[in-house]
Amino acid sequence: MAALNPLTRELVFKIVFYGPGLGGKTTTLQTIHARTKPEHRGKLVSLATPTDRTLYFDFLPLRLAKVRGMSVRLQLFTVPGQVYFTATRKLVLTGADGIVFVADSQAARQDADQESLDDLNANLAEHGRSLSQTPHAFQWNKRDLEGAISAEELDRRFNLFAAPATGTVATTGEGVFESLEKITSLVLEAYKAELPRFGTGPGLLDAEDGGLEVAVRELAESPIPRRASSPLPAATRSPPPSAATAVTLSPKPSEGAPSPSHAPAPASDAPGAGYSFAQLWPEAERAAVRQVEKELARGAWSEAVQACDTVVARSLASAANLAGGAVESPRDPALVAQLLGLAGPDYLRFRRCVRLARGGGPIDSTDALAAYHFVLDVGRARRAVGAP
């Protein structure tokens, strides 16, 4: 279910774009970012290999105009399509409110589409979920290519639960906002259906007022033209907008520990030196964040988790200072995490992982990436309330 931050009155929906490698997931996010009004978009953070293929995930926060007093944020993620990043795909799916499956329309890529869809179903099952019960939509991408099989055939083969589907050309932006609008509508309906289980809820997103669907429609700076009557020749297609800030990491052949000789040097904050997540933190704390990235890059999973704990502790302490120096100021980290709108189970899983790492227990890449995922959530929540 969507995360609700009672302090900032902000509702956050997480949408994951899933699909085979080179299918157009990252290009979709780049196009959405490039076409979105600057006041409604955050940074598009992309972790990629030197060949510009997604290694871990892309992340794009979109800020929507307030809907009946409630601030709404869409967090858009993509997963790496390469088959050997199963653990990472499983991690990124955690807490997803909706899924957009980006399929490659080319006939030669149908086996890859099927393999990716099977992988999605398997990973959802490990989370105790199923595609039939999860809001999802399909994006039939690369409709401009000659020989693309029909949308009807793609629906028949892959869309087993009659989910909304949109033909797209991610490189030009055709259909991408329409697809985003469809999945947002499904996520909203699922959220409203869940509210009775958790009390009355905020009750601020009524469909009769247009709600999020209208807000998504208004994200784009200018209308994106509908598809032309004939496909564009491959030579005339323009490259995707260069909208992402990329973190370049060395590729690795498996989910195991990377060779130290291939580990990237920590990114600096100097212009042109590459992007590091450290730039999202105050300058005094960037060294601690870069330490996390350094340990992840060299495959030191236990050390990475402990470095994550350092970043989280400092961030929660900074957020606690917002309450001032009064005796009743919240100083318990668990309470501060709750006030920031962070999910209690996520915080408890993070603490358990830290205890395991400090006690010399077994920590693998999935544990370390999950810990870093929580670090990013803490950083986002902290910035949302204006913590120093």
N, C-alpha and C positions, 0 to 999 in steps of 0.2 A: 504494500500500500504506500501511497505517496507520503513523503516526510513533511510534517507540519511543524514549523518553528513558531511557538506561541509568542516568543519575544518580538520577532520581527514581523509577525503575521504573514509569513511567507510559506507558500505551498510549493514543494519541489517534486516534479515528476521526472523519473529516469527512463529514458527511451534508448534501447540498444539496437543498433543496425548490425544485422548478422548476414552472413553469406559467404560464398567462396572467395578465395584470393583473386585479386584483379577484377572483381565483379562490379566495383564502383562505389563501395561504401565510403571510403575516404573522400573520393571526389564529390559525393553527395554532400558531406559535411562542409567541404571547402566551398562548394557552390552556395549552400545555405548561408554560410558565414559571409561570403562576399556580397550576397544580395540582400542581406539583412541590414536594416537601418542601424547606424553605429550606436545609437542610444539603447538599442535592444540586445546587443550582443556583447559577449565577453571574448576573451582570447580563445582561439582555437589552438589547443595544445596537441601536437602530434608527435608520437614517438615512432620513429621510422628507421629502417635500415638504410645503408648508403645508396641502395637502388630505389629508394622512395616507396618501399612496401611497408605496410604497418606491422610493427613488431609486437607492441603491446596493445595500445589503444589510442584512439583519438577522442578528444573531449571538447565539447562545445557547449557552454552555458548560454541560453537565450533568455533574456528578461522580457516578459510580456507586460503590457500596460495593465494596471490594476483592474481586476475584475470584481466589481462590487466591494471594493475596499480590501481585497486580498491580493497581495503581491504574489505573482506566479512566476516560477522559473522552470524552464525545460533544460534538463541535462541530457545532451545527446552523446552517446558513446558509440564507437565502432569496435569490432573485435578483429584480431588478426585472422586472415583466412587460411594461412598456411597450416597444413594438417598437424604439424608437430607442436603447435601452441595450444593444445587442448586445455591444459590447466589454466592458461590465461583467459581463454574464452569462458570457461566455467566461472572464473572469478568475476569477470566483467558483467556476467549475467546476474550476479547477486543483487537482489533488491530491484530488479527491472520492473517497471510498471507497464511497459509495452515493448514490443519487438517489431522491427521492420526487417523483413527478409529481403535482401537485395539480390535478385537472381540475374544471371547473365543470360540474355535472350538468344545467344548464338547456339545453334544446334550442337556444335562440337563441345559445348560447355555444360550440357545437360547432366552428364554423369557427375561433374564437379558440384553442380547445384544440388543434386540428390544427396551426395555425400555430406555436404554442408548442412542440409536440412535434417538428415539422420543424426548428425553430430549435435545439432540444436536440440532435437528431441531427447537425446541421451543426456545432455547436460542439464536440461530442465528437469528430467526425472531424478537426477542426483540432488536437485534442490527441492524435491518433493512436489514438483509442478508438472503440468502438461501443456502442450501448445493449445489444445482445445479449450482450456480454462484460462489462458493468458491472452490479454488483448494483443492482437498482432495484425499486421498488414503486409502485403507483398508489393514489391517494387520490381516490375519487369524492366530491367535496365538495358541500355544499348539498343533501343528501338530504332536508331538511325542506321544501324548496320544492315547491309544487304544480306539476305539469308536468315535474318532473325525469325525464329518460329513464331507462330501466331500467339496472341495473348490467350485465346481460347484453349489452345493446346497446353500452354503453361499452367493455366488454371486447372485444367483436367488432371494434369500430372502432379502438381505440387500443392494446390490450394484445396486441401481436403476438408476444410471446415468453413468454406465459403466466406473467407475473410475479404475485406476490401482490397482491391488490387489496382495499381496505377502503372501505366506505361511511362517510362522516364528515359531521358537522355541526360545523365548527370553532368556531362561536360558542358552542356548549354544551359542547364537549369530547368529544362522542360519537365514538368510534372513533379519536381521534388517538393515544392511547397504544398501541392495538392496531396501528395503522399503524407507529408508531415501533418497536414490538417486532419486527414483520416485517422491516423494513429492517435493523435491528440484527442479527437472526439471519442474514440474507443476507451482510452485511458480515463477520460473524465467520467464516462458512464460507469466504468468499473469502480472508480473511486466513490461515486455517489451511491452505488449499490452496496459498498462495504461500510458506509457510514453508520447504518443501524447497529452494526456489530460493536461499534466503538462509541456509542452515544449519539447525540444529535449532530455533533461535528460543527464545522464553521457555517455550513449552509449558505455559502456565498457564490456558488457557481451554478446557478440555475440555467438550464438549457434555453428556456424561453427568452433569456436576455442575450442570447448569442454566445456568451461565455468565451471559453478559450478558442473555439473554432474561429470566431471573428477576430480575436486577437492574433491568432496565427496568420490569418489572411492579411493582416495589416503589418506583418513583420517586414515584408519585402519592400525595398526602396522603390521599385517600379515593377509593373506587371511583367510576368514572363510569358512570352508568346506561346500559344498552343502549337502543337506539332504541325509541321508543314505536310503538305499532301504527299510529297515524295521524299524518300530518305536522302540524307545528305551524303555525298561521296565521302569516303574515309579521309581523303586528302584535304577536305575543306573544314573538317571539324577543328574547332579551336581547342587548345589545351585548357585544363581546368584552371580557375583563378588561383593565383599563388597567394592564398589567404592564410595558410597555416604557419605557425611558428614551429619548427621541427626540432626534435631532439634526435640526433643521429647516434645510433648505437650499432656496434658491430653485430652482424648476423651470427646465429649459432644454429647447429644442426639438430638440436634436441632441447628438451626442457631441463636437461641436466646442467651442472655448473659449467659456465663458459671458461675457456682457457684464459689464464691471466694475460697471455700475450695479446689477446684480442679485446681486452677490457678497455673501454674508452677512458680518456682522461676526464676528470671532473670538469664540467663546463664552468667558465668564468662568467662574470657579469659584464665584461667588457663588450662594447659594440662589435658585432661580427664574430664573436667567439662561440656562437651556438646558443641554444636555449636550455635552461635548466629550470626545473620546477622551483628552485630556490628563489627565483625572481618574483614569485608570488608571495614571499614572506618579507617581513621587515629586514632591513640590511643586517641588523645585529644577529639575526637568526639564520641567515642564509648558509653559513658554514655548516651548521648542524644538518640542514636539509641536503646539502651537497655530500655530506658524509654518508647519509642514507643511500644516495644514488651511487656513490663510490662502492659501497659494500654490495649493493645489488648487481652492479656491473661486473664485479669480480666473483660473484657467486657465493659470497659469505653470508648465507641466509640468517644465521643466528645473530651475527653482528649487525646486520641490516635491521632486524626486529628491535634490537636494543637501541640502535640509533633512532628508530622511529619513536620509541618511548621518550627519548630526550626531546624530540620536536613536539610531541603531543603534550608533555608536561609543561613545557614553556608556553605553548599556545593556550592551554587551559588556565594557566596562571595569569596570562595577559588578559584573557576574557574575564576572569574573576575580578580584576582590578577595575572593571567598569562599574562595579557596585560601590566603589569608594572605600573608605576606611572604617565604615561603621562596624560595630560588633557583629551585626547580623549579616555582614557581607558573606556571600557564599565562597568558601575556601575548599570545600570537599570537591576533588576533581570530578567525581561521578555526578554530583549535583550540577556543577558548571557544565558538564557535557550535556546533561538533560536540558538545562536552560538554553543551550545553544541549539537545541532541536535535534541533537544526535540520537540515534536509536539506541536504547538501552542494551539490547542483545548484541549490537555491534561493539559497544564499548566493553562489555563483558568478555566477548570473544577476543578482543584486542588485549585485554589485561591477562587473560589466560595464556595467550601466545607469548606475551612478554615474560610471564613467570616461567614458562617452559624454556624460553631462550636463556634466561638468566640462570636457570637451574641446570643447564647443560643438556636439556632434553632434545629430542629429534625435531629439527626445523627444516622444512623443505622450501622450494621456490614458491609453492602456492601459499604457504604461511607468510613468507616475506612479502609477497605481492599484496596479499590481503591486508597486512599491516600497513603497507604504504598507501593502499587505497583508503584506509581509515584516516591516515595522516592528511590526505587530500580533502577528505570530508571535513575534518576538523578545521583545516585552513579556510575552506569555503565558508563554513558556518561562522568562523571568527571574523572574516571580512564582512559578512553580511550584517553583523551587529556593530561594525566599526571599531572593533578592538584594536588597540595600538600594536 
